[in-house]
Amino acid sequence: MLEYETRLWREGHERIAGVDEVGRGCLFGDVVAAAVVLPEGLVLEGVDDSKKLSEKKREHLYDVIIDQAVAWSVAHVDSATIDRINIKQAARLAMKQAVHGLETAGVVPDYLLIDAEKVDCPQPQMAIIHGDAVSQSIAAASIIAKVTRDRLCKGEWNQLYPEYGIAIHKGYATKFHREQILTFGPSPLHRRSFLTKLLTEQQELF
């Protein structure tokens, strides 16, 4: 998990930021990105792609990462913006904002390791396919982003719109979620651009 970081440390890069996002495929809510700079040489046991970890493990590692990180940052891009600029550009924007958050905190990364994306930032960067499975820095960012978004799903968003079951499926297109959208219509936090086919089918039924 440190192959890429070790190579960059040897080249003289001291502040390597791992960058990742979650929520790209959801029907509901923000896309959330995180950027994390870890100390040189630090090994975090158990850090892996957030999708491979249990919720309990992610929550534990979230606290460990925040405690050990040189700096970390989270950014959100909301559903209205996703509908306006499309999900790919929204994910990139969230990652760019997360990197800027590090700079606001006083830590300017000198290299970015990004999970399969390119970010509009001046730093040299590397897009790594399945980066959250092979880079500790990217995996750490994926855990921070995932826990942040899941907490919104279980807390604020679920309280606002309990009828959709967001706490259970986290906004993904489960059968129950689709049925609730057809029953109640989309909420203000649903991504309308993701619902075109579903809502067209609804209109055809009536």
N, C-alpha and C positions, 0 to 999 in steps of 0.2 A: 504493500500500500504506500510505500515511500519511494518507489523507483524514480518517479518523475521529480519529486521534491529533492531527492538526494542529488540528482544530476544538476538541478538548477542551483542548489546550495553550493555545489563544487564550482559552478560558473560564477559565483559571487553574488547571487541574488539572495537577499536576507529576508525580505518580506514578501512571501509567496501567498497569494490569496486564492483559496479554493472558492468557486462560485457555482451555485446550482439553484434551480427553481423547482417548485411543486405546484400542482393544480392546473397544469396545462390542459389536461383532458376532461376537466370537470364541466358540468353544465351550470354551476352556481358559484358565485363568489370570486374573490380576488385570485390572481396568480401571485404567489409569494416567492421571493428570492432571498438568498442569504449569501454573504461573503464572509469568509473566516481566514484570518492569518494566525497560524500556529507557530510556536517557538521552533527554531531550528533543532532538528534531532529528536523532537518529542515523539514518542510512540504512544498512541491511545489504544489500549486493548479493547477490542470489540467494535471499534468504529468500522462501519460498512455501509453499503447502499441502504438508505433508510427503509426502502421497501422490503428488505430482507429481514428487518428487525421487528421484534414484537413492540407493542406500544410501551410496555413497561421498560424495555431495554432502551428504546429511543428517549424516553423521559429521563432515565438515569444518565445517558450519554449527553443529553442536552445540558444538564447541569455541569458535567465534567468538562465539556467543551468550553462553555462560557467561563468556567473557573480557570482553565488553562490557556485560553486563547490570548494572543497579544492584542487582538482586536476582533470584533465581529459586528455585523450589521445586517438588518433585515429591511426589505422594502416590499411594498404591495402595489399592484396595479389593479384597479377595480374593473368590474364587469362592463361598465359603460365605455371605458377606454378600450377594453378588449374588443367590444363590438365595433368600435370606431376604427381601430388600427389593425386588427386581427391578432390572434393569439400568439403567433410567432413573434411579431414585433412587440407585443405587450410583455412577453417573457423576457425578451432582450432588454426592454426598458426597465423592467424590475431588477434585472441583474446589474444593469448600469447604475441604477439608483443605489443598489446595495454596495457596490464598489465606492460610490461617492460617499456613502455613509461611513465607510472606514476612514476616508480622508477627512470628513467632518470631525471624526473622533481623534484626529491627529496622527493617524497611521496611513501613510501613502504606500500602497503596495508597489513593488517594482517588477512583479510578474503575476499574471493571472492564469490559473488552471481552471478551465471551464468545461462543464459537462456538455459536450457536443454542440456548442454554440460559439458565436462570435459576438463580442460586446463592444459597443462604440465607446471605447476608452483608449487613451493614448498609450497605455502600458503594453509592452510585449505580452502576447498571450498564446495559449495553446488550447485548442478544442480537442477533447479526448472522448471518443465514443465509449459509452458506458463508464465514464470517468468516475462516477460515484462508487464503482466496484473495484477500481484499481488505484485510486488516489485518495490518501487519507484526508487531504485538505478539501477535496470536492465532497467526499463522503460526510465530513463534518458539516459542511454547508448544507448538504441535503438533509441532514438530521435537524439542524436548526430551523430550516425552512419548513420541513414537514411537521415538526412539533408546534411551531408557531401557527401554521394553518389549521392543524387539527384542533388546537385549543380554541380558535375562532369558531370552528364548526360545532364543537361541543358546547361552547359558551354563548357568546354574543349572537352569532348567526342563528343558532338553534332557538334561542329565546325570542328572537324577532319573528321567525317563521317556523314554529314547531310542527306545522302540518306537513312539512316536506321530509322530515326525518333526517335532516342534515347531519346530526350528531352520529348517525349510524353509518351512512354511506359516504359522508364527507363531500357530497355534491356530485359524485360520479353518476353515470347514467344507468343505475340499477333499474330493475323492473318496477320496484316500488316507487322510486323517485319519478320515473316517467309517468306512472299512473297518477301520482299526486299532482304533477304538473297539469295533466289532462283534466283532473278534477277541479283544481283550484285556479288554474292558469299560472303563468310565471310570476314570480315575485320581482320586486325592483332589483334584486341582486342576481337574478338569473341572466345568463348570457344569451340574449335574444338570437344572436347570430348562430348559436349552437342548436337552437330549437326550431329552426325553419321547417325541417322535415316533420318533426313531431307535431308541431302546431298545424301544419298543412294536413296531416292525417286526421287530426282532431276536427278540422273544418269539414272534411269529407264525410265524417260520421254523422254530421248534423245538417 
